[in-house]
Each structure stands twice: as C-alpha cells, then as structure tokens.
C-alpha cells in the first residue's frame, strides 16, 4: 500500500535551490526548460526544519519538528556526518576506560567497516548512522576487546560483521553485541529509516527508503531575472569615487509555481519501523504529509524570504502502483483570461487525476486540502489527521 502526496506551491522573486554555478537548478520537460528544486534539498528541509509547529490537543501551538516526532514515538534521530568516528564513537570509548591510543585504534577499526575491504580511508564521506547504532558499535568494540581481538588486524574483526559462520564461532558476548547492533533497522534513526541509506561496507546494513521524494518542477517554463546588487560600505566616502560601495555583483532570482510529489511505501515503512504499532506508523505518515507541505529549503532566506504559498495539496492512499501527475503539466501552464496560474494548475491537476484513474485505476482514498478549510485546525493539519485515520482503517 502507498500514500501519495501531490502539492502545488509558489515562490515569488526567490531562489530556493541553486546549483554549483549559483544559478537556479533546471530540468527540461515537455520541450521547455523548467526550474527545479532537488529532492535532496526537500528532504533536508523536512529533516532539519526547526520552525515547524502544529496545533496541540488544547488548541495551542506545539513543536512539530522531526526530533519532536522521534521523542513521541520513542525513537532517536540519525547523524549525517563524516566525523562519526572522531566525534561520537571515540569519545565514548574513552569514557568507557580505553586509553587514548587504544580508543583511536578501535575507532579506526570500526570506521573501516564502512569501506569495502582494502579501500583507502575517505575522510570527507558523510555517513548516516543512528545514535543508538553508535552506542551499539561502542558496545561491540568493548566486547571484541574483552575477547582479546586486535583492532589493527582486519581479518579478526571484519568477518564477524561479514559472515554469519564467523560470528557463530565468536565468544557469546561478541555475538550478542553484534546481533544487537543489527537487530532493528530503526537503529539507523528515524530519518535514516524514513529516507534510507546506502552502506558501502559491512559495519551496518543498507536501509531502503520508505519515503520517496521527487524533484519539484515548475508547471511552466523557468521565469528568471538577473538581479544587480551592491553592498554599502558605511565607512567609505560617499562623495568620493567609490560612492560608498564595497562590492557589486549579480545573482539569478526566479518566480514559479511548482508541482511536488512524494510517496510513502507503507510496506517498507512497516519493515523499517517494525517495533511501532499501526497507530504510531500512521502518526509518522501524518508528520510526513505536514512536513512536505510546510518545510522550506533555506537558500537565500535572508534576502528573499522564500516561504512558499501552498496552493493545493492532495493525499491518496491505495494499493495501486504510485504515479506522478507531472504529466498534467507537460503542456506548460499559462495565465490566460484573467485567471491565475494556480487556478489553472488546480484544474489541470483534477483533470490529471481523472485521466490517470481511467488509465490505471483510482486509489482507494483521496482527499483535497481545500476540502478541510474552516475547521478548528488549519486545513493541512486536518488533511494529515484524516489521512492517518484512513490509514489505520485500511490496515
């Protein structure tokens, strides 16, 4: 079963996501160049947003960040960093009583498990590791040390993580420590279990993503301007040749109405969060709907205030294969006859649903954001609530 979320949101004179060249990200579609917001920046905004709130049971606003959801579900977050060993594992080994040099050796041995055998160290490669996994790795190192294994001899360490037969021959405490590390995929942290991770070595398992996020595209050709700006220097002489300026430059600014698309694979969600009850997984799914509709990429926030207007959001739940509705905008949308882009785009979206329902079959359930306006909570919160309720009813 799948949850699909479709959104329309607009930005005016902003640059929510740019490439290495400093220009708006782009992608061709329908024979025209569109502006693009990468799925990576959307997921990062959802994970890292520190300003998300929702309406609590008492009608007051309460925090609704990913860390808040993790606490409610009894989970922990992940850490995305190339410094996992130095900043998290090594200090804990020292706290456990290992001398500095030995703690360094065991840290290097554990971090070597993230690489293919014989591959050189890569200090700039971010890893996605759950905080619970970090603690479990420390416990594994302590157990292997107690068993008098040598951290600088890979053939003593690596097979325990790589081969079940080698682990079965290890001392019982080592077996328990490594088995505990790999017992639950949610040890990867709530965000690692939601968005997945690729592990190139044998230290931890790969985690398939339960939340699939598409790159957002404008429903029309890219609309951009080159913005000239100067930086004032208050200590320069305004009567002199420099006119008080210390820096001049140009940057690209854009305006656009974006179609966004997200899918929650409920089978994978159950596998990644097997220890959660169905109501808790529904709570997690409702958070994804809210965060997808509200979280914002942070690019040029101070100079453009890129807080999008949410023009529409549609949630579907069903067993049929997911399908994007970007095809509704293959022919670019134009504002005509005094009607706005968003009005016409909403009509296109409805027509796209009708077409896809006829071609591929309708979902089991569908609800539109604007159907929930006027209740005791904002429409996006109500939409997320009823989606969670429907999910529990369909289990």
VOGU-3710 file (C-alpha; in Angstrom, 3 decimals, decimal comma):
1> xxxxxxxxxx> 0,000/0,000/0,000  1,142/3,553/-0,713  0,450/7,101/0,392  0,889/9,668/-2,385  1,133/13,401/-1,751  0,782/15,951/-4,566  1,361/19,652/-3,975  1,281/22,998/-5,749  3,282/25,797/-4,133  4,674/29,056/-5,426
11> xxxxxxxxxx> 7,675/31,284/-4,824  7,958/34,912/-5,923  11,368/36,502/-6,542  13,383/33,850/-4,749  15,974/31,157/-5,383  15,029/28,208/-3,143  17,596/25,830/-4,653  20,657/26,569/-6,784  23,449/24,617/-8,378  27,210/24,854/-8,105
21> xxxxxxxxxx> 27,146/27,669/-10,666  24,953/29,775/-8,387  22,027/29,606/-10,805  18,604/28,076/-10,281  18,557/24,324/-10,838  16,872/23,378/-14,104  15,459/20,386/-15,948  13,783/20,064/-19,368  10,253/18,684/-19,514  7,589/18,908/-22,183
31> xxxxxxxxxx> 10,047/20,540/-24,569  10,751/23,532/-22,301  13,255/24,264/-19,571  11,728/24,249/-16,076  13,022/25,372/-12,733  13,796/22,502/-10,377  14,044/22,053/-6,605  16,087/18,947/-5,911  14,690/16,096/-3,870  17,806/16,267/-1,671
41> xxxxxxxxxx> 17,061/19,842/-0,638  13,397/18,984/0,023  14,340/16,025/2,229  16,986/18,078/4,044  14,405/20,790/4,730  11,999/18,210/6,145  14,674/16,643/8,355  16,290/19,840/9,585  13,440/22,371/9,798  13,486/23,943/13,255
51> xxxxxxxxxx> 10,362/26,086/12,893  7,610/23,528/12,254  4,625/23,640/14,620  1,154/22,107/14,776  -1,994/22,621/16,811  -1,996/20,637/20,056  -4,981/18,994/21,737  -5,530/22,133/23,832  -5,593/24,372/20,756  -2,130/25,819/21,422
61> xxxxxxxxxx> 0,822/25,528/19,075  3,324/22,771/19,861  6,672/21,938/18,173  6,387/19,617/15,184  9,993/19,031/14,192  11,448/15,634/13,341  13,108/15,408/16,754  9,730/16,008/18,419  8,173/13,193/16,390  11,064/10,894/17,338
71> xxxxxxxxxx> 10,502/11,566/21,053  6,765/10,914/20,723  7,462/7,558/19,067  10,272/6,581/21,433  12,885/6,699/18,653  16,089/8,622/18,067  17,393/10,652/15,161  20,265/9,891/12,820  23,572/11,667/12,426  24,786/12,564/8,924
81> xxxxxxxxxx> 28,488/13,296/9,112  31,965/12,257/8,025  33,070/12,718/11,652  31,054/9,921/13,263  34,169/8,145/14,484  36,036/11,169/15,844  33,064/12,965/17,387  30,804/10,154/18,633  32,491/6,743/18,845  35,998/7,716/20,017
91> xxxxxxxxxx> 34,813/9,865/22,976  32,512/7,065/24,186  35,357/4,538/24,042  37,498/6,878/26,123  34,645/7,315/28,620  34,435/3,512/28,828  38,037/3,482/30,093  40,111/2,793/26,988  43,448/4,617/26,757  43,527/7,294/24,051
101> xxxxxxxxxx> 45,727/5,307/21,683  43,651/2,144/22,015  40,389/4,088/21,593  41,789/5,514/18,353  42,721/2,044/17,109  39,244/0,657/17,801  37,596/3,719/16,245  39,656/3,236/13,088  38,733/-0,465/13,034  35,018/0,259/13,333
111> xxxxxxxxxx> 35,037/3,037/10,739  36,953/0,763/8,379  33,883/-1,470/8,306  32,073/1,249/6,320  34,528/0,824/3,439  34,989/-2,023/1,050  37,768/-4,319/2,136  41,136/-2,803/1,297  39,691/0,573/0,249  41,573/3,671/1,480
121> xxxxxxxxxx> 40,044/5,885/4,152  37,794/8,666/2,873  37,597/11,414/5,477  35,053/13,526/3,577  32,328/10,902/3,034  29,251/11,583/5,197  27,706/8,557/6,851  24,151/8,110/8,090  24,263/6,434/11,474  21,677/6,245/14,222
131> xxxxxxxxxx> 22,694/7,398/17,689  21,576/4,026/19,013  23,810/2,371/16,412  26,755/4,448/17,623  26,226/3,156/21,147  25,855/-0,396/19,835  29,119/-0,041/17,892  30,895/1,043/21,051  29,481/-1,983/22,900  30,650/-4,232/20,066
141> xxxxxxxxxx> 34,167/-2,781/20,265  34,276/-3,307/24,024  33,080/-6,902/23,633  35,700/-7,638/20,969  38,402/-6,036/23,129  37,356/-8,207/26,077  37,645/-11,229/23,781  41,256/-10,099/23,103  40,681/-9,423/19,405  43,118/-6,961/17,833
151> xxxxxxxxxx> 41,660/-3,815/16,216  44,573/-3,460/13,805  44,067/-6,968/12,377  41,112/-6,686/9,952  40,900/-10,447/9,427  39,917/-10,805/13,089  37,250/-8,079/13,011  35,678/-7,832/9,558  34,500/-11,453/9,172  32,384/-11,101/12,338
161> xxxxxxxxxx> 30,272/-8,483/10,540  30,506/-10,061/7,100  29,978/-13,807/7,648  27,391/-15,481/9,848  29,624/-18,545/10,215  32,470/-16,433/11,642  30,144/-14,706/14,103  28,783/-18,041/15,355  32,322/-19,061/16,313  32,954/-15,834/18,255
171> xxxxxxxxxx> 32,624/-15,569/22,060  28,999/-15,248/23,237  29,365/-11,635/24,352  30,674/-10,629/20,909  27,801/-12,473/19,230  25,241/-10,675/21,389  26,803/-7,245/20,825  26,921/-7,537/17,027  23,484/-9,164/16,855  22,048/-6,297/18,925
181> xxxxxxxxxx> 23,607/-3,798/16,522  21,772/-5,379/13,605  18,538/-6,342/15,317  16,294/-3,441/14,284  16,548/-1,260/11,206  15,180/1,701/13,172  18,541/1,699/14,985  19,505/3,788/11,942  17,465/6,624/13,477  14,062/7,863/12,460
191> xxxxxxxxxx> 15,322/9,888/9,498  17,671/7,135/8,310  14,822/4,637/8,458  12,455/7,003/6,640  14,760/8,255/3,895  17,124/5,298/3,692  20,882/4,979/3,477  23,491/3,161/1,434  26,230/1,397/3,372  29,181/0,506/1,146
201> xxxxxxxxxx> 30,876/-1,633/3,797  29,724/-4,245/6,309  29,502/-2,190/9,509  25,759/-1,607/9,235  23,016/-2,696/6,872  21,619/-0,792/3,934  18,193/0,674/4,662  15,760/1,040/1,761  13,899/4,328/1,774  10,270/4,259/2,875
211> xxxxxxxxxx> 9,717/7,873/1,761  10,325/8,658/-1,923  10,615/12,327/-2,879  10,546/13,636/-6,451  12,352/16,702/-7,729  9,841/19,548/-7,826  9,364/21,231/-11,222  7,600/24,398/-12,271  4,374/23,859/-14,182  5,589/26,483/-16,679
221> xxxxxxxxxx> 8,922/27,480/-18,272  11,523/28,904/-15,922  10,949/32,587/-15,163  14,113/34,351/-14,028  15,818/37,719/-13,868  19,398/38,754/-13,294  19,448/40,857/-10,133  22,169/43,506/-9,800  23,103/44,367/-6,228  25,715/46,349/-4,361
231> xxxxxxxxxx> 26,929/46,214/-0,786  27,144/49,526/1,038  30,267/50,383/2,975  29,331/52,891/5,672  32,923/53,950/6,284  33,649/54,917/2,703  33,330/58,484/1,488  30,027/58,931/-0,330  31,470/61,998/-2,064  34,460/60,071/-3,383
241> xxxxxxxxxx> 34,858/57,926/-6,465  33,637/54,707/-4,854  30,220/56,177/-3,904  30,125/54,170/-0,683  30,002/50,734/-2,315  32,438/47,931/-1,474  31,017/45,091/-3,575  28,816/44,728/-6,651  27,538/41,576/-8,254  24,564/39,889/-9,894
251> xxxxxxxxxx> 22,512/36,854/-8,936  19,643/34,995/-10,540  16,191/35,299/-8,984  13,128/33,349/-10,083  9,396/33,099/-9,609  7,451/29,907/-10,127  4,585/27,581/-9,314  5,972/24,122/-8,513  4,406/20,682/-8,647  5,785/18,468/-5,871
261> xxxxxxxxxx> 5,319/14,734/-5,394  6,068/12,337/-2,533  5,314/8,652/-1,944  5,336/6,684/1,320  5,830/2,964/0,733  3,810/1,547/3,632  5,234/-1,969/3,265  8,761/-0,590/3,591  7,627/1,680/6,429  6,384/-1,363/8,361
271> xxxxxxxxxx> 9,653/-3,183/7,702  11,819/-0,240/8,763  9,687/0,525/11,837  8,622/-2,991/12,788  8,595/-2,152/16,506  5,968/0,581/16,096  2,235/-0,006/16,392  -0,002/0,723/13,405  -1,287/3,935/15,040  2,302/5,119/15,521
281> xxxxxxxxxx> 3,164/4,468/11,874  0,046/6,455/10,952  1,320/9,258/13,204  4,664/9,165/11,405  2,951/9,258/7,994  0,827/12,239/9,050  4,009/14,089/10,034  5,497/13,416/6,588  2,414/14,971/4,963  2,648/18,082/7,165
291> xxxxxxxxxx> 6,412/18,472/6,767  6,315/18,017/2,990  3,715/20,770/2,696  5,464/23,238/5,020  9,249/22,733/5,194  11,297/25,174/3,111  14,786/24,948/1,568  16,953/27,598/3,222  18,699/29,166/0,193  18,837/32,994/0,213
301> xxxxxxxxxx> 16,421/33,114/3,139  17,662/36,437/4,468  17,436/38,286/1,149  14,314/36,759/-0,427  12,147/35,318/2,405  11,400/32,162/0,357  8,314/30,963/2,224  6,102/29,370/-0,404  2,390/29,791/-0,725  0,701/26,380/-0,529
311> xxxxxxxxxx> -1,844/26,457/-3,359  -3,032/22,864/-3,178  -2,204/19,522/-1,591  -3,812/16,162/-2,343  -3,269/12,933/-0,389  -4,094/9,479/-1,778  -3,976/6,065/-0,117  -4,243/2,841/-2,065  -2,678/-0,418/-3,180  -2,120/0,514/-6,821
321> xxxxxxxxxx> 1,295/1,449/-8,163  2,078/5,137/-7,465  2,076/7,547/-10,421  3,195/11,136/-10,662  0,832/13,711/-12,127  3,562/15,883/-13,617  2,099/14,811/-16,949  -0,813/17,170/-16,263  1,685/19,972/-16,859  3,517/18,531/-19,877
331> xxxxxxxxxx> 1,974/21,406/-21,813  3,166/24,431/-19,809  0,513/26,327/-17,871  -0,204/29,930/-18,882  -2,240/32,561/-17,077  -4,977/33,493/-19,567  -8,307/35,259/-19,494  -7,580/36,964/-16,205  -7,196/33,603/-14,458  -4,164/32,834/-12,299
341> xxxxxxxxxx> -1,566/30,143/-12,875  -2,589/28,390/-9,670  -6,286/28,288/-10,618  -5,498/26,751/-13,988  -2,941/24,389/-12,446  -5,540/23,110/-9,959  -7,902/22,397/-12,854  -5,098/20,595/-14,676  -4,440/18,556/-11,548  -8,089/17,470/-11,298
351> xxxxxxxxxx> -8,096/16,546/-14,978  -4,857/14,626/-14,463  -6,420/12,591/-11,660  -9,430/11,771/-13,826  -7,220/10,686/-16,704  -4,933/8,565/-14,552  -7,877/6,990/-12,724  -9,281/5,909/-16,076  -5,953/4,639/-17,379  -4,508/2,977/-14,281
361> xxxxxxxxxx> -7,380/2,778/-11,805  -8,289/5,067/-8,903  -6,718/4,874/-5,443  -8,753/3,595/-2,544  -8,962/7,051/-0,941  -8,236/10,632/-1,976  -8,667/13,950/-0,162  -8,037/17,559/-1,197  -6,582/20,249/1,056  -9,310/22,754/0,296
371> xxxxxxxxxx> -11,984/20,305/1,452  -10,737/20,839/5,020  -10,767/24,643/5,229  -12,793/26,111/8,074  -12,272/23,552/10,830  -10,709/24,030/14,283  -7,201/23,400/12,904  -5,506/24,536/9,676  -6,523/22,565/6,602  -3,087/20,964/6,134
381> xxxxxxxxxx> -3,151/19,613/9,687  -6,679/18,298/9,251  -5,714/16,644/5,952  -2,800/14,894/7,671  -5,057/13,771/10,546  -7,729/12,252/8,309  -5,038/10,566/6,204  -3,646/8,945/9,355  -7,136/7,882/10,422  -7,798/6,393/7,000
391> xxxxx> -4,513/4,539/7,150  -5,500/2,893/10,436  -8,918/1,999/8,972  -7,284/0,369/5,934  -4,621/-1,671/7,783
//
